[in-house]
Amino acid sequence: QVQLVESGGGLVQPGESLRLSCAASGRRLSISVMGWYRQVPGKQRELVATITNGGTTNYADSVKGRFTISRDGAKNTVYLQMNSLKPEDTAVYFCYGRMITSIDYWGQGTQVTVSS
């Protein structure tokens, strides 16, 4: 069983920054991709950013140039540095992990609220 535990959400004002972290734990961890998705009430969960174990990144157009995803392979941890936050970034952010077996795991979610 694999567990993904997020931390770092909170309430910030527009233009400020937040850093999310997600640590994966479990037996025989063989993670190929980690990333972040977000969801607001009434809408589908959407991709924010992903990073492969080789370091290849992918970002949603709405966050390019503002968010940076990184990964510490030794710690099985993925980070999302979010700068220049906007009210439309408000959502529950979910950590995502895909194993080399193509099984997907999700964290419990962390709330990010951007409001003045």
Secondary structure, DSSP 8 states (H G I E B T S, - for coil): -EEEEEE--EEE-TT--EEEEEEEEETT--EEEEEEEEE-TTS--EEEEEEETT--EEE-TTTTTTEEEEEEGGGTEEEEEE-S--GGG-EEEEEEEEETTS-EEE---EEEEE--
